[in-house]
């Protein structure tokens, strides 16, 4: 038996196919005889990789299509190509080595930024490996063509590989690295493929077959050959589109969006509204602050599909973890603990005021029921400051995100200043367990089933109930149907997730009563390990 972090539910078994690893670090010599000609090899190789990724994107849809298109754009990035060409001519490096070193510089900068930007390191490394393989004339790393349904096992899966998976051929995913918020986890859930990450030793074991339980994180290496089987499909078509328990307790099932494309996908999936609109995603590449008119137009494009429905807009979650050039952020030794979220807003009140004006304008233009919340709030004073600022700008409902344990501990007082709160379980887990959510070595600590995290959520839910105000969850935890039930039992009143999980979670909530969810929540809270909490609740709800 092996174990890891279950990130996409379901149980499946079958023959193992190992995903090919990159060719490795290319040699730094011999120096090219014609540096100019050698430098001229870089751009065509990058363009071929980009063209291949774009071709795959044309055959994909939804999140997979968007991910492949984004990776293709990175491959064709003229900054990366120019940097590599300069290394060929100035350091007399072979083209493959120059690409490797240029990409390393970009990856180091992203890694140092932390947060959302650090999540892009795997993307740039994937692009690097594909361009290097093209220049060396070897096969690109990644998932091979599968002759039969198989369990894929890898050190980690590149975003482009995960996006191109065929659920009919992939029985399950198992990786040694990764965490609950990795691309592998998010897309596996969207595709309905059981997945377990952070399984140490699975590659060294070289199993011929595996039994994978994405609900519990258990991996079994069978002693005798077994008959392959796929996870049972979860039937969600019987969901009536209204989030509620079987005895009628309303729990809104909402979507997380960052673009107009996300918004359309959420509407098609049946979302009752938006629990998290990530406004900063529209401006990560902006060199200048967009005007109020430009911001309003961008926001209106996302709000329009939800006319008459509730939308919670998060103000810029910018700072060291998502450095926006027009904010001129200073370098920081520990970006995750630096000036980010509401801390940026308090330093640049003018930027916040212009964003609030654009949000209010977009709400009036589209007829959506818009609320606004601030990210990374840690104190009652910060919550009060933001709510006053938002109300003065014409926002009727102002709230905050609870992602810092300090805010959870004073949640009852925060409710006195705002109309609602939303819990970002990804960051709350990271800060509660002191475990970088991007680091595979501590992925088990970032498991959203950690009892310590659930107890904090329970404290916030209890405070919301006492105040008579709503408490939402917009982290990845909400996309797990069983964990969604636990969250309801802890007093959560709305759940927000990626479009692919909406119908599945809505249908799961309707299967049990409020009292049942309170019972499973109590069982999870008294567990000593995340794996015990997950297994106990899975058994109770099955």
C-alpha positions in Angstrom: 0.0 0.0 0.0 1.1 3.6 -0.8 -0.7 6.7 0.1 -1.0 10.3 -1.0 -3.5 13.2 -1.2 -6.7 12.3 -2.9 -7.7 15.2 -5.1 -10.3 13.8 -7.4 -12.8 11.2 -6.1 -13.5 7.8 -7.6 -11.9 4.3 -7.5 -10.3 2.7 -10.5 -7.6 0.1 -11.4 -5.6 -0.9 -14.4 -2.2 -1.3 -16.0 0.4 1.4 -15.3 1.9 3.7 -17.9 4.8 5.8 -16.8 4.7 9.3 -18.3 8.0 10.2 -20.0 10.2 12.6 -18.2 12.1 15.5 -19.8 15.4 14.8 -21.5 17.2 16.6 -18.7 19.7 19.4 -18.6 21.3 19.8 -22.0 25.1 20.2 -22.2 26.7 23.6 -22.2 29.1 22.8 -25.0 30.7 22.5 -27.4 30.3 26.1 -28.4 28.6 26.6 -31.8 30.8 27.2 -34.8 28.4 29.8 -36.1 26.6 31.5 -33.2 24.4 33.6 -35.4 23.1 30.5 -37.2 22.7 28.7 -33.9 20.7 31.6 -32.4 18.5 31.4 -35.5 17.3 27.9 -34.5 15.6 29.1 -31.3 12.6 31.0 -32.7 11.5 28.3 -35.2 11.7 25.6 -32.5 9.6 27.7 -30.2 7.1 28.4 -33.0 6.8 24.7 -33.8 6.1 23.9 -30.1 3.5 26.7 -30.0 1.8 25.5 -33.2 1.6 22.0 -31.8 0.0 23.2 -28.6 -2.4 25.4 -30.5 -3.4 22.5 -32.7 -4.2 20.4 -29.5 -6.2 23.4 -28.2 -8.4 23.4 -31.3 -9.4 19.8 -30.4 -10.1 20.6 -26.8 -12.7 22.7 -25.0 -13.3 24.5 -21.7 -10.5 24.7 -19.2 -8.3 22.3 -21.2 -8.6 24.5 -24.3 -7.7 27.7 -22.3 -4.8 26.0 -20.6 -3.3 24.7 -23.9 -3.7 28.2 -25.5 -2.0 29.8 -22.5 0.9 27.4 -22.7 1.2 28.0 -26.5 1.4 31.7 -25.8 4.3 31.1 -23.3 6.1 29.0 -25.9 5.9 31.8 -28.5 6.8 34.6 -26.0 9.4 36.8 -27.7 11.0 37.7 -24.4 12.0 34.1 -23.8 13.2 33.6 -27.4 15.2 36.8 -27.3 16.8 36.0 -24.0 17.8 32.6 -25.4 19.2 34.0 -28.6 21.3 36.5 -26.6 22.8 33.7 -24.5 23.8 31.9 -27.7 25.7 34.9 -29.0 27.1 36.3 -25.8 28.0 33.1 -23.9 28.6 30.8 -26.9 26.0 28.3 -25.8 24.2 25.7 -27.9 20.7 26.7 -28.6 19.1 24.0 -26.4 21.3 25.0 -23.4 20.5 28.7 -24.0 16.7 28.0 -23.9 17.2 25.9 -20.7 19.1 28.8 -19.0 16.7 31.5 -20.2 13.7 29.6 -18.9 15.5 29.0 -15.6 15.8 32.7 -15.1 12.0 33.2 -15.7 11.2 30.2 -13.4 13.3 31.6 -10.6 11.6 35.0 -10.8 8.1 33.4 -10.7 9.1 31.1 -7.9 10.4 34.0 -5.8 7.2 35.9 -6.4 5.2 33.1 -4.8 1.4 32.6 -4.8 -0.3 32.6 -8.2 2.9 33.4 -10.1 4.7 30.5 -8.5 2.0 28.2 -9.9 3.2 29.2 -13.4 6.7 27.7 -12.8 5.5 24.3 -14.0 4.1 25.9 -17.2 7.4 27.6 -18.1 9.3 24.4 -17.3 7.0 22.5 -19.6 7.5 24.9 -22.4 11.3 24.8 -21.8 11.3 21.0 -22.0 9.3 20.9 -25.2 11.5 23.5 -27.0 14.7 21.8 -25.8 13.4 18.4 -27.1 12.6 20.0 -30.5 16.1 21.5 -30.7 17.7 18.1 -29.7 15.6 16.2 -32.2 14.1 13.9 -29.5 10.6 13.0 -28.5 8.8 15.6 -26.3 8.1 14.6 -22.7 4.6 13.8 -21.7 1.8 11.4 -22.0 2.3 8.7 -24.7 -0.5 7.4 -26.9 -2.4 4.9 -24.9 -3.3 1.5 -26.5 -5.6 0.6 -23.7 -7.2 2.2 -20.7 -4.4 2.8 -18.2 -3.4 4.4 -14.9 -0.9 7.2 -15.6 2.0 7.6 -13.1 4.4 10.5 -13.2 6.7 12.6 -11.2 4.3 15.4 -12.0 2.1 16.2 -15.0 2.6 19.3 -17.0 -0.5 21.5 -17.5 -0.5 20.9 -21.2 -0.4 17.1 -20.7 -3.2 17.2 -18.2 -5.3 19.3 -20.4 -5.0 16.9 -23.3 -6.1 13.8 -21.4 -8.8 11.5 -22.8 -11.0 10.3 -19.9 -11.9 7.3 -22.0 -8.3 6.1 -21.9 -7.1 7.4 -18.6 -8.5 5.4 -15.7 -6.7 7.4 -13.0 -3.7 9.7 -12.3 -1.0 9.3 -9.7 1.9 11.7 -9.2 4.8 11.9 -6.8 4.6 15.7 -6.6 1.8 18.2 -6.7 -0.8 19.3 -4.3 -4.6 19.8 -3.9 -4.6 23.1 -5.9 -2.2 22.0 -8.7 -3.3 21.9 -12.4 -3.4 18.1 -12.1 -5.9 18.2 -9.3 -8.1 20.9 -10.8 -8.4 19.4 -14.3 -8.7 15.8 -13.0 -11.8 16.9 -11.1 -13.1 18.7 -14.1 -12.6 15.6 -16.3 -14.0 13.2 -13.6 -10.7 11.2 -13.5 -9.7 9.8 -10.0 -6.4 11.3 -9.0 -4.0 11.1 -6.1 -0.9 13.4 -5.8 2.1 13.5 -3.5 2.5 9.7 -3.5 6.1 9.3 -2.5 7.9 6.2 -3.8 5.4 5.2 -6.5 7.9 5.5 -9.3 10.6 3.6 -7.4 8.1 0.8 -6.8 7.7 0.4 -10.6 4.2 -1.2 -10.3 2.7 -3.1 -13.2 -0.9 -2.4 -12.0 -2.4 0.0 -9.4 -5.7 0.3 -7.6 -6.3 4.0 -7.1 -8.8 5.6 -4.7 -9.0 9.3 -5.3 -11.4 9.8 -2.4 -9.2 8.4 0.3 -5.7 8.9 -1.3 -5.0 5.1 -0.9 -2.9 3.4 -3.6 -2.8 -0.4 -3.7 -0.1 -2.4 -5.6 -1.9 -5.7 -6.2 0.0 -8.9 -5.6 -1.8 -10.7 -8.4 -3.0 -9.5 -11.8 -6.5 -7.8 -11.6 -9.2 -7.0 -14.0 -9.0 -3.3 -14.9 -12.1 -1.1 -14.0 -13.0 2.5 -14.4 -14.6 4.7 -11.7 -18.3 4.8 -11.7 -19.7 7.8 -13.4 -21.5 10.2 -11.1 -25.0 10.9 -12.4 -25.7 14.6 -11.9 -28.5 15.1 -14.5 -31.2 14.8 -11.8 -30.0 17.9 -10.0 -32.8 20.6 -10.3 -30.4 23.5 -10.4 -31.2 24.7 -6.9 -28.6 24.1 -4.2 -30.2 22.5 -1.2 -30.1 19.5 1.2 -32.7 16.8 0.8 -34.8 18.5 3.6 -34.7 21.9 2.0 -31.8 23.8 3.6 -30.6 26.3 1.0 -27.0 26.2 0.1 -26.2 28.2 -3.0 -23.9 26.4 -5.6 -21.8 29.1 -7.2 -18.9 29.4 -9.6 -15.4 30.7 -9.4 -14.6 32.8 -12.5 -11.8 35.0 -13.9 -13.0 35.9 -17.4 -16.0 36.2 -19.6 -15.2 32.7 -21.0 -15.3 31.3 -17.4 -18.6 33.1 -16.8 -20.3 31.5 -19.9 -19.1 28.1 -18.9 -20.5 28.6 -15.4 -23.9 29.6 -16.7 -23.9 26.5 -19.0 -23.0 24.3 -16.0 -26.0 25.7 -14.0 -24.3 27.9 -11.5 -26.7 29.9 -9.3 -24.3 32.9 -9.5 -20.6 33.7 -8.8 -19.0 33.3 -5.4 -15.6 34.5 -6.6 -14.8 36.8 -9.5 -11.0 37.1 -9.6 -10.6 40.6 -11.1 -6.8 40.6 -11.2 -6.7 37.8 -13.8 -7.6 40.4 -16.5 -4.6 42.5 -15.6 -1.6 40.3 -14.8 0.1 41.4 -18.0 -0.9 45.1 -17.9 2.0 47.6 -17.8 -0.3 50.5 -17.0 -3.4 50.6 -14.8 -6.5 50.2 -16.9 -8.8 53.2 -17.0 -12.1 53.1 -15.1 -13.9 52.7 -18.5 -11.7 49.8 -19.5 -12.1 48.1 -16.2 -15.9 48.6 -16.3 -16.1 47.1 -19.8 -14.0 44.0 -18.7 -16.1 43.5 -15.6 -19.4 43.9 -17.5 -18.4 41.2 -19.9 -18.2 38.8 -16.9 -21.3 40.0 -15.1 -23.6 40.1 -18.2 -24.3 36.3 -18.3 -25.5 36.5 -14.7 -28.2 39.2 -15.1 -30.4 39.2 -12.0 -28.1 36.7 -10.2 -25.7 37.2 -7.3 -22.0 37.9 -8.0 -19.3 38.4 -5.5 -16.4 40.5 -7.0 -13.1 40.3 -5.3 -11.0 43.4 -5.4 -7.5 43.1 -6.8 -5.7 40.3 -5.0 -2.4 41.9 -6.1 1.0 42.3 -4.5 4.0 40.1 -4.2 2.2 36.9 -5.1 0.5 38.4 -8.2 2.8 41.3 -9.0 1.0 43.8 -11.3 3.6 46.0 -13.1 1.6 49.2 -12.7 1.6 48.9 -9.0 5.5 48.9 -9.0 5.8 46.3 -6.2 9.1 46.2 -4.2 11.0 43.0 -3.9 10.2 41.0 -0.8 12.1 38.2 1.0 8.9 36.3 1.8 6.1 37.3 -0.7 3.4 35.1 0.9 3.7 37.2 4.0 4.2 40.5 2.3 2.2 43.4 0.9 -0.7 41.7 -0.9 -4.4 41.9 -1.1 -6.0 44.5 1.1 -2.5 45.7 2.1 -1.9 46.9 -1.4 -5.3 48.6 -1.4 -4.4 50.5 1.7 -1.1 51.7 0.2 -2.8 52.6 -3.1 -6.3 53.8 -2.1 -6.6 55.6 -5.4 -6.3 52.3 -7.3 -9.0 50.7 -5.0 -11.4 53.7 -5.5 -11.1 53.5 -9.3 -11.8 49.7 -9.2 -14.8 50.2 -7.0 -16.2 52.8 -9.3 -15.7 50.5 -12.3 -17.4 47.6 -10.4 -20.4 49.8 -9.4 -20.7 51.0 -13.0 -20.6 47.4 -14.4 -23.3 46.3 -12.0 -25.6 49.1 -13.0 -24.9 48.3 -16.7 -25.6 44.6 -16.5 -28.3 44.3 -13.8 -26.3 41.7 -11.8 -26.6 41.6 -8.0 -23.1 42.6 -7.2 -21.3 42.3 -3.8 -17.7 43.2 -3.3 -15.1 41.6 -1.0 -11.5 42.3 -0.1 -8.8 39.6 0.0 -6.2 38.7 2.7 -7.9 40.5 5.5 -6.3 39.8 8.9 -7.9 42.2 11.4 -11.2 43.7 12.4 -9.8 47.2 11.7 -8.9 46.2 8.1 -12.4 44.7 7.6 -14.0 47.9 8.9 -11.8 50.1 6.7 -12.7 48.2 3.6 -16.5 48.0 4.3 -16.6 51.8 4.9 -14.7 52.5 1.7 -16.9 50.2 -0.4 -20.1 51.5 1.0 -19.0 55.1 0.3 -18.4 54.1 -3.3 -22.0 52.9 -3.7 -21.5 49.1 -2.9 -24.5 47.8 -1.0 -23.0 44.5 0.3 -19.4 44.5 1.3 -17.5 41.5 2.7 -14.1 40.1 3.2 -12.2 36.9 2.5 -10.9 34.9 5.5 -7.7 33.3 4.4 -5.6 34.2 7.5 -6.0 32.3 10.8 -6.0 35.6 12.7 -9.2 36.7 10.9 -10.8 33.3 11.7 -10.1 33.8 15.4 -11.9 37.2 15.4 -14.6 36.2 12.9 -17.5 37.2 15.3 -16.2 40.8 15.4 -15.5 40.9 11.7 -19.2 40.1 11.1 -20.0 43.3 13.0 -18.3 45.2 10.2 -19.4 43.4 7.0 -22.4 41.8 5.4 -20.8 38.5 4.6 -17.5 36.6 4.5 -16.0 34.0 2.1 -13.4 31.5 3.1 -10.4 30.9 0.8 -9.5 27.4 1.9 -6.3 27.2 -0.2 -4.5 30.0 1.5 -6.2 29.4 4.9 -4.7 25.8 4.8 -1.3 27.2 3.8 -1.1 29.7 6.6 -2.7 27.4 9.2 -0.4 24.5 8.6 2.7 26.6 7.7 3.0 24.6 4.5 3.7 26.2 1.1 0.8 25.1 -1.1 3.1 24.9 -4.2 5.5 22.4 -2.5 4.9 18.7 -3.2 6.9 17.7 -0.1 4.2 19.2 2.2 1.2 18.6 0.0 -0.3 16.3 2.7 -0.4 19.2 5.1 -2.3 21.3 2.6 -5.0 18.6 2.4 -8.4 20.5 2.8 -9.5 17.6 5.0 -7.0 18.6 7.8 -9.0 18.6 11.1 -7.3 21.9 12.2 -8.5 23.6 9.0 -12.0 22.2 9.4 -12.1 23.4 13.0 -11.3 27.0 11.9 -14.0 26.8 9.3 -16.4 25.6 12.0 -15.5 28.6 14.1 -16.3 30.9 11.2 -19.6 29.1 10.4 -20.7 29.4 14.1 -19.9 33.1 14.1 -21.9 33.6 10.9 -24.8 31.8 12.3 -24.8 33.9 15.5 -24.6 37.1 13.4 -27.3 35.9 11.0 -25.0 36.5 8.1 -23.8 34.3 5.2 -20.5 32.4 5.1 -19.2 31.1 1.8 -16.3 28.9 0.7 -14.6 29.6 -2.6 -11.5 27.5 -2.3 -10.9 24.1 -4.0 -12.4 22.4 -1.0 -15.9 23.3 -2.2 -15.5 21.2 -5.4 -15.2 17.9 -3.4 -18.8 16.5 -3.1 -18.2 14.8 0.3 -16.2 17.7 1.7 -19.0 20.0 0.5 -21.4 18.1 2.8 -19.0 18.6 5.7 -18.8 22.3 5.0 -22.6 22.6 5.1 -22.6 20.8 8.4 -20.1 23.4 9.7 -22.5 26.2 8.9 -21.4 27.2 5.4 -24.2 28.8 3.4 -22.8 28.8 -0.1 -20.1 26.9 -2.1 -18.2 28.2 -5.0 -16.1 26.1 -7.4 -15.0 25.5 -11.0 -17.7 25.0 -13.6 -16.9 21.3 -14.0 -17.8 20.5 -10.4 -21.1 22.5 -10.1 -23.7 19.8 -11.1 -21.8 17.1 -9.3 -21.8 19.0 -6.0 -25.3 20.2 -6.4 -26.6 16.6 -6.9 -24.5 15.3 -4.0 -25.9 17.9 -1.6 -29.5 16.9 -2.4 -28.9 13.3 -1.3 -28.8 13.9 2.5 -30.4 16.0 5.2 -28.9 18.9 7.1 -28.7 16.7 10.2 -26.7 14.1 8.3 -24.2 16.8 7.3 -23.9 18.0 10.8 -23.1 14.4 11.9 -20.4 13.9 9.3 -19.0 17.3 10.2 -18.7 16.3 13.8 -17.0 13.0 12.7 -14.5 15.0 10.6 -13.7 17.4 13.4 -12.7 14.7 15.9 -10.5 12.9 13.5 -6.7 13.1 14.1 -5.6 12.9 10.5 -6.9 14.2 7.2 -7.0 10.7 5.8 -9.1 9.5 8.7 -11.6 12.4 8.2 -11.9 11.7 4.5 -12.4 8.0 4.9 -14.9 8.3 7.7 -17.1 10.8 5.9 -16.8 8.8 2.7 -18.1 5.7 4.5 -20.9 7.6 6.2 -22.2 9.3 3.0 -21.9 6.1 1.0 
